[in-house]
């Protein structure tokens, strides 16, 4: 979360960060909640996902590297299926 907050602070003013899905460790995202460019959308039903991703420029999977090695995130395939460039740890 601190890395995403710093990226948002340094990004061009026209950039907006939309976060969808569950937050599993709320304490780790406290800093993000204070950055005005972040919008929390919560869980999105799968039938709304294609319409949502059609308005996204870049997919981000911001898992900590030590956790990412143990995970196989569905987001990876969703972003690639939508034709999005992907940024991940």
VOMAR-188823 format. One record per atom (N, C-alpha, C): x, y, z; residue in one letter; atom name; residue number from 1. Coordinates in nm, 3 decimals. Example, Ala and Ser with C-alpha at 12.3 -4.5 7.8 and 13.67 -1.06 7.14 Angstrom:
BEGIN
@px 1.319, py -0.569, pz 0.780, aa A, at N, i 1
@px 1.230, py -0.450, pz 0.780, aa A, at CA, i 1
@px 1.320, py -0.330, pz 0.780, aa A, at C, i 1
@px 1.285, py -0.225, pz 0.708, aa S, at N, i 2
@px 1.367, py -0.106, pz 0.714, aa S, at CA, i 2
@px 1.290, py 0.003, pz 0.787, aa S, at C, i 2
This chain:
BEGIN
@px 0.080, py -0.120, pz 0.000, aa X, at N, i 1
@px 0.000, py 0.000, pz 0.000, aa X, at CA, i 1
@px 0.085, py 0.127, pz 0.000, aa X, at C, i 1
@px 0.195, py 0.132, pz 0.074, aa X, at N, i 2
@px 0.276, py 0.254, pz 0.070, aa X, at CA, i 2
@px 0.331, py 0.282, pz -0.070, aa X, at C, i 2
@px 0.368, py 0.179, pz -0.144, aa X, at N, i 3
@px 0.419, py 0.199, pz -0.280, aa X, at CA, i 3
@px 0.311, py 0.256, pz -0.371, aa X, at C, i 3
@px 0.189, py 0.203, pz -0.364, aa X, at N, i 4
@px 0.079, py 0.255, pz -0.446, aa X, at CA, i 4
@px 0.047, py 0.400, pz -0.408, aa X, at C, i 4
@px 0.051, py 0.430, pz -0.280, aa X, at N, i 5
@px 0.025, py 0.568, pz -0.237, aa X, at CA, i 5
@px 0.129, py 0.662, pz -0.293, aa X, at C, i 5
@px 0.254, py 0.621, pz -0.293, aa X, at N, i 6
@px 0.362, py 0.705, pz -0.347, aa X, at CA, i 6
@px 0.348, py 0.721, pz -0.498, aa X, at C, i 6
@px 0.311, py 0.615, pz -0.568, aa X, at N, i 7
@px 0.288, py 0.625, pz -0.713, aa X, at CA, i 7
@px 0.177, py 0.727, pz -0.740, aa X, at C, i 7
@px 0.071, py 0.721, pz -0.663, aa X, at N, i 8
@px -0.041, py 0.814, pz -0.682, aa X, at CA, i 8
@px 0.002, py 0.959, pz -0.655, aa X, at C, i 8
@px 0.083, py 0.978, pz -0.555, aa X, at N, i 9
@px 0.128, py 1.114, pz -0.526, aa X, at CA, i 9
@px 0.214, py 1.171, pz -0.639, aa X, at C, i 9
@px 0.292, py 1.086, pz -0.704, aa X, at N, i 10
@px 0.384, py 1.131, pz -0.809, aa X, at CA, i 10
@px 0.323, py 1.128, pz -0.949, aa X, at C, i 10
@px 0.208, py 1.066, pz -0.965, aa X, at N, i 11
@px 0.147, py 1.050, pz -1.097, aa X, at CA, i 11
@px 0.092, py 1.182, pz -1.148, aa X, at C, i 11
@px 0.076, py 1.192, pz -1.279, aa X, at N, i 12
@px 0.015, py 1.314, pz -1.335, aa X, at CA, i 12
@px -0.124, py 1.338, pz -1.275, aa X, at C, i 12
@px -0.166, py 1.462, pz -1.264, aa X, at N, i 13
@px -0.291, py 1.494, pz -1.196, aa X, at CA, i 13
@px -0.416, py 1.432, pz -1.261, aa X, at C, i 13
@px -0.409, py 1.400, pz -1.390, aa X, at N, i 14
@px -0.527, py 1.344, pz -1.456, aa X, at CA, i 14
@px -0.544, py 1.193, pz -1.430, aa X, at C, i 14
@px -0.448, py 1.129, pz -1.367, aa X, at N, i 15
@px -0.458, py 0.986, pz -1.338, aa X, at CA, i 15
@px -0.553, py 0.963, pz -1.221, aa X, at C, i 15
@px -0.630, py 0.858, pz -1.232, aa X, at N, i 16
@px -0.719, py 0.816, pz -1.123, aa X, at CA, i 16
@px -0.694, py 0.668, pz -1.098, aa X, at C, i 16
@px -0.699, py 0.629, pz -0.975, aa X, at N, i 17
@px -0.675, py 0.490, pz -0.936, aa X, at CA, i 17
@px -0.805, py 0.431, pz -0.884, aa X, at C, i 17
@px -0.856, py 0.333, pz -0.955, aa X, at N, i 18
@px -0.979, py 0.265, pz -0.915, aa X, at CA, i 18
@px -0.942, py 0.129, pz -0.858, aa X, at C, i 18
@px -0.988, py 0.102, pz -0.740, aa X, at N, i 19
@px -0.960, py -0.026, pz -0.677, aa X, at CA, i 19
@px -1.091, py -0.101, pz -0.658, aa X, at C, i 19
@px -1.094, py -0.223, pz -0.709, aa X, at N, i 20
@px -1.213, py -0.307, pz -0.696, aa X, at CA, i 20
@px -1.172, py -0.436, pz -0.626, aa X, at C, i 20
@px -1.265, py -0.493, pz -0.554, aa X, at N, i 21
@px -1.238, py -0.618, pz -0.484, aa X, at CA, i 21
@px -1.232, py -0.598, pz -0.334, aa X, at C, i 21
@px -1.202, py -0.706, pz -0.267, aa X, at N, i 22
@px -1.196, py -0.704, pz -0.121, aa X, at CA, i 22
@px -1.061, py -0.655, pz -0.073, aa X, at C, i 22
@px -1.063, py -0.593, pz 0.042, aa X, at N, i 23
@px -0.940, py -0.556, pz 0.112, aa X, at CA, i 23
@px -0.926, py -0.655, pz 0.226, aa X, at C, i 23
@px -0.821, py -0.734, pz 0.220, aa X, at N, i 24
@px -0.803, py -0.840, pz 0.320, aa X, at CA, i 24
@px -0.734, py -0.793, pz 0.447, aa X, at C, i 24
@px -0.654, py -0.688, pz 0.437, aa X, at N, i 25
@px -0.585, py -0.636, pz 0.554, aa X, at CA, i 25
@px -0.604, py -0.484, pz 0.558, aa X, at C, i 25
@px -0.718, py -0.438, pz 0.613, aa X, at N, i 26
@px -0.750, py -0.294, pz 0.609, aa X, at CA, i 26
@px -0.642, py -0.204, pz 0.667, aa X, at C, i 26
@px -0.569, py -0.249, pz 0.767, aa X, at N, i 27
@px -0.465, py -0.165, pz 0.826, aa X, at CA, i 27
@px -0.358, py -0.130, pz 0.724, aa X, at C, i 27
@px -0.335, py -0.218, pz 0.628, aa X, at N, i 28
@px -0.230, py -0.195, pz 0.529, aa X, at CA, i 28
@px -0.270, py -0.094, pz 0.422, aa X, at C, i 28
@px -0.396, py -0.059, pz 0.413, aa X, at N, i 29
@px -0.440, py 0.034, pz 0.309, aa X, at CA, i 29
@px -0.483, py 0.169, pz 0.365, aa X, at C, i 29
@px -0.459, py 0.192, pz 0.490, aa X, at N, i 30
@px -0.497, py 0.318, pz 0.553, aa X, at CA, i 30
@px -0.438, py 0.437, pz 0.478, aa X, at C, i 30
@px -0.313, py 0.426, pz 0.439, aa X, at N, i 31
@px -0.246, py 0.536, pz 0.367, aa X, at CA, i 31
@px -0.313, py 0.561, pz 0.232, aa X, at C, i 31
@px -0.356, py 0.455, pz 0.164, aa X, at N, i 32
@px -0.423, py 0.472, pz 0.035, aa X, at CA, i 32
@px -0.556, py 0.545, pz 0.051, aa X, at C, i 32
@px -0.626, py 0.519, pz 0.156, aa X, at N, i 33
@px -0.756, py 0.582, pz 0.178, aa X, at CA, i 33
@px -0.743, py 0.733, pz 0.195, aa X, at C, i 33
@px -0.624, py 0.781, pz 0.226, aa X, at N, i 34
@px -0.601, py 0.923, pz 0.245, aa X, at CA, i 34
@px -0.559, py 0.993, pz 0.115, aa X, at C, i 34
@px -0.535, py 0.917, pz 0.009, aa X, at N, i 35
@px -0.494, py 0.974, pz -0.120, aa X, at CA, i 35
@px -0.621, py 1.001, pz -0.201, aa X, at C, i 35
@px -0.647, py 1.129, pz -0.235, aa X, at N, i 36
@px -0.772, py 1.164, pz -0.303, aa X, at CA, i 36
@px -0.793, py 1.094, pz -0.437, aa X, at C, i 36
@px -0.689, py 1.053, pz -0.505, aa X, at N, i 37
@px -0.703, py 0.992, pz -0.637, aa X, at CA, i 37
@px -0.754, py 0.848, pz -0.634, aa X, at C, i 37
@px -0.760, py 0.788, pz -0.518, aa X, at N, i 38
@px -0.806, py 0.650, pz -0.508, aa X, at CA, i 38
@px -0.955, py 0.646, pz -0.487, aa X, at C, i 38
@px -1.022, py 0.564, pz -0.567, aa X, at N, i 39
@px -1.165, py 0.539, pz -0.547, aa X, at CA, i 39
@px -1.183, py 0.391, pz -0.520, aa X, at C, i 39
@px -1.250, py 0.362, pz -0.411, aa X, at N, i 40
@px -1.275, py 0.224, pz -0.371, aa X, at CA, i 40
@px -1.413, py 0.183, pz -0.422, aa X, at C, i 40
@px -1.415, py 0.082, pz -0.506, aa X, at N, i 41
@px -1.541, py 0.038, pz -0.566, aa X, at CA, i 41
@px -1.598, py -0.085, pz -0.497, aa X, at C, i 41
@px -1.522, py -0.149, pz -0.413, aa X, at N, i 42
@px -1.569, py -0.270, pz -0.346, aa X, at CA, i 42
@px -1.575, py -0.387, pz -0.444, aa X, at C, i 42
@px -1.648, py -0.488, pz -0.406, aa X, at N, i 43
@px -1.662, py -0.605, pz -0.492, aa X, at CA, i 43
@px -1.747, py -0.573, pz -0.614, aa X, at C, i 43
@px -1.704, py -0.621, pz -0.728, aa X, at N, i 44
@px -1.781, py -0.607, pz -0.851, aa X, at CA, i 44
@px -1.830, py -0.745, pz -0.893, aa X, at C, i 44
@px -1.958, py -0.758, pz -0.924, aa X, at N, i 45
@px -2.006, py -0.886, pz -0.976, aa X, at CA, i 45
@px -1.935, py -0.918, pz -1.108, aa X, at C, i 45
@px -1.910, py -1.044, pz -1.133, aa X, at N, i 46
@px -1.837, py -1.083, pz -1.254, aa X, at CA, i 46
@px -1.906, py -1.037, pz -1.382, aa X, at C, i 46
@px -2.037, py -1.026, pz -1.381, aa X, at N, i 47
@px -2.104, py -0.982, pz -1.503, aa X, at CA, i 47
@px -2.080, py -0.834, pz -1.533, aa X, at C, i 47
@px -2.033, py -0.757, pz -1.435, aa X, at N, i 48
@px -2.000, py -0.615, pz -1.456, aa X, at CA, i 48
@px -1.852, py -0.595, pz -1.486, aa X, at C, i 48
@px -1.772, py -0.697, pz -1.468, aa X, at N, i 49
@px -1.628, py -0.684, pz -1.485, aa X, at CA, i 49
@px -1.586, py -0.643, pz -1.626, aa X, at C, i 49
@px -1.639, py -0.702, pz -1.734, aa X, at N, i 50
@px -1.597, py -0.658, pz -1.868, aa X, at CA, i 50
@px -1.624, py -0.510, pz -1.893, aa X, at C, i 50
@px -1.738, py -0.460, pz -1.851, aa X, at N, i 51
@px -1.769, py -0.318, pz -1.871, aa X, at CA, i 51
@px -1.675, py -0.230, pz -1.790, aa X, at C, i 51
@px -1.642, py -0.272, pz -1.670, aa X, at N, i 52
@px -1.548, py -0.198, pz -1.586, aa X, at CA, i 52
@px -1.410, py -0.194, pz -1.651, aa X, at C, i 52
@px -1.361, py -0.311, pz -1.694, aa X, at N, i 53
@px -1.227, py -0.319, pz -1.750, aa X, at CA, i 53
@px -1.215, py -0.246, pz -1.884, aa X, at C, i 53
@px -1.326, py -0.225, pz -1.951, aa X, at N, i 54
@px -1.323, py -0.151, pz -2.078, aa X, at CA, i 54
@px -1.281, py -0.006, pz -2.057, aa X, at C, i 54
@px -1.292, py 0.045, pz -1.935, aa X, at N, i 55
@px -1.256, py 0.184, pz -1.904, aa X, at CA, i 55
@px -1.124, py 0.195, pz -1.828, aa X, at C, i 55
@px -1.052, py 0.084, pz -1.820, aa X, at N, i 56
@px -0.925, py 0.080, pz -1.746, aa X, at CA, i 56
@px -0.810, py 0.083, pz -1.845, aa X, at C, i 56
@px -0.704, py 0.156, pz -1.811, aa X, at N, i 57
@px -0.587, py 0.165, pz -1.899, aa X, at CA, i 57
@px -0.479, py 0.063, pz -1.865, aa X, at C, i 57
@px -0.464, py 0.033, pz -1.737, aa X, at N, i 58
@px -0.358, py -0.058, pz -1.691, aa X, at CA, i 58
@px -0.412, py -0.141, pz -1.575, aa X, at C, i 58
@px -0.386, py -0.271, pz -1.578, aa X, at N, i 59
@px -0.423, py -0.357, pz -1.466, aa X, at CA, i 59
@px -0.306, py -0.367, pz -1.369, aa X, at C, i 59
@px -0.334, py -0.361, pz -1.241, aa X, at N, i 60
@px -0.230, py -0.369, pz -1.139, aa X, at CA, i 60
@px -0.263, py -0.481, pz -1.042, aa X, at C, i 60
@px -0.164, py -0.563, pz -1.013, aa X, at N, i 61
@px -0.177, py -0.666, pz -0.909, aa X, at CA, i 61
@px -0.073, py -0.631, pz -0.804, aa X, at C, i 61
@px -0.114, py -0.562, pz -0.697, aa X, at N, i 62
@px -0.018, py -0.507, pz -0.602, aa X, at CA, i 62
@px 0.012, py -0.596, pz -0.482, aa X, at C, i 62
@px 0.022, py -0.726, pz -0.503, aa X, at N, i 63
@px 0.050, py -0.815, pz -0.390, aa X, at CA, i 63
@px 0.195, py -0.803, pz -0.347, aa X, at C, i 63
@px 0.218, py -0.823, pz -0.219, aa X, at N, i 64
@px 0.355, py -0.826, pz -0.170, aa X, at CA, i 64
@px 0.426, py -0.944, pz -0.236, aa X, at C, i 64
@px 0.552, py -0.925, pz -0.274, aa X, at N, i 65
@px 0.623, py -1.033, pz -0.345, aa X, at CA, i 65
@px 0.621, py -1.166, pz -0.271, aa X, at C, i 65
@px 0.636, py -1.166, pz -0.140, aa X, at N, i 66
@px 0.639, py -1.293, pz -0.067, aa X, at CA, i 66
@px 0.503, py -1.363, pz -0.069, aa X, at C, i 66
@px 0.395, py -1.287, pz -0.079, aa X, at N, i 67
@px 0.262, py -1.347, pz -0.089, aa X, at CA, i 67
@px 0.230, py -1.384, pz -0.234, aa X, at C, i 67
@px 0.277, py -1.303, pz -0.327, aa X, at N, i 68
@px 0.248, py -1.329, pz -0.469, aa X, at CA, i 68
@px 0.306, py -1.462, pz -0.514, aa X, at C, i 68
@px 0.418, py -1.501, pz -0.458, aa X, at N, i 69
@px 0.481, py -1.627, pz -0.496, aa X, at CA, i 69
@px 0.392, py -1.746, pz -0.459, aa X, at C, i 69
@px 0.307, py -1.729, pz -0.359, aa X, at N, i 70
@px 0.219, py -1.839, pz -0.315, aa X, at CA, i 70
@px 0.081, py -1.830, pz -0.379, aa X, at C, i 70
@px 0.055, py -1.726, pz -0.456, aa X, at N, i 71
@px -0.079, py -1.704, pz -0.510, aa X, at CA, i 71
@px -0.079, py -1.722, pz -0.661, aa X, at C, i 71
@px -0.195, py -1.747, pz -0.713, aa X, at N, i 72
@px -0.217, py -1.755, pz -0.857, aa X, at CA, i 72
@px -0.340, py -1.670, pz -0.885, aa X, at C, i 72
@px -0.324, py -1.536, pz -0.888, aa X, at N, i 73
@px -0.439, py -1.448, pz -0.892, aa X, at CA, i 73
@px -0.518, py -1.454, pz -1.023, aa X, at C, i 73
@px -0.647, py -1.467, pz -1.010, aa X, at N, i 74
@px -0.738, py -1.466, pz -1.123, aa X, at CA, i 74
@px -0.729, py -1.334, pz -1.199, aa X, at C, i 74
@px -0.697, py -1.225, pz -1.126, aa X, at N, i 75
@px -0.683, py -1.093, pz -1.189, aa X, at CA, i 75
@px -0.586, py -1.098, pz -1.307, aa X, at C, i 75
@px -0.481, py -1.175, pz -1.296, aa X, at N, i 76
@px -0.382, py -1.187, pz -1.402, aa X, at CA, i 76
@px -0.451, py -1.224, pz -1.534, aa X, at C, i 76
@px -0.534, py -1.326, pz -1.532, aa X, at N, i 77
@px -0.602, py -1.373, pz -1.652, aa X, at CA, i 77
@px -0.712, py -1.276, pz -1.696, aa X, at C, i 77
@px -0.780, py -1.216, pz -1.600, aa X, at N, i 78
@px -0.884, py -1.119, pz -1.634, aa X, at CA, i 78
@px -0.825, py -0.999, pz -1.707, aa X, at C, i 78
@px -0.714, py -0.948, pz -1.658, aa X, at N, i 79
@px -0.650, py -0.833, pz -1.722, aa X, at CA, i 79
@px -0.600, py -0.869, pz -1.862, aa X, at C, i 79
@px -0.536, py -0.984, pz -1.874, aa X, at N, i 80
@px -0.485, py -1.024, pz -2.005, aa X, at CA, i 80
@px -0.599, py -1.049, pz -2.103, aa X, at C, i 80
@px -0.707, py -1.110, pz -2.057, aa X, at N, i 81
@px -0.822, py -1.135, pz -2.145, aa X, at CA, i 81
@px -0.884, py -1.003, pz -2.191, aa X, at C, i 81
@px -0.874, py -0.900, pz -2.108, aa X, at N, i 82
@px -0.928, py -0.768, pz -2.145, aa X, at CA, i 82
@px -0.830, py -0.691, pz -2.234, aa X, at C, i 82
@px -0.712, py -0.746, pz -2.259, aa X, at N, i 83
@px -0.614, py -0.679, pz -2.343, aa X, at CA, i 83
@px -0.539, py -0.567, pz -2.273, aa X, at C, i 83
@px -0.537, py -0.570, pz -2.141, aa X, at N, i 84
@px -0.472, py -0.463, pz -2.064, aa X, at CA, i 84
@px -0.324, py -0.492, pz -2.041, aa X, at C, i 84
@px -0.241, py -0.388, pz -2.044, aa X, at N, i 85
@px -0.105, py -0.406, pz -1.995, aa X, at CA, i 85
@px -0.114, py -0.433, pz -1.844, aa X, at C, i 85
@px -0.016, py -0.504, pz -1.794, aa X, at N, i 86
@px -0.021, py -0.548, pz -1.654, aa X, at CA, i 86
@px 0.104, py -0.504, pz -1.579, aa X, at C, i 86
@px 0.082, py -0.449, pz -1.460, aa X, at N, i 87
@px 0.191, py -0.412, pz -1.371, aa X, at CA, i 87
@px 0.171, py -0.494, pz -1.244, aa X, at C, i 87
@px 0.276, py -0.563, pz -1.203, aa X, at N, i 88
@px 0.265, py -0.644, pz -1.082, aa X, at CA, i 88
@px 0.401, py -0.651, pz -1.012, aa X, at C, i 88
@px 0.397, py -0.694, pz -0.889, aa X, at N, i 89
@px 0.522, py -0.708, pz -0.813, aa X, at CA, i 89
@px 0.591, py -0.836, pz -0.853, aa X, at C, i 89
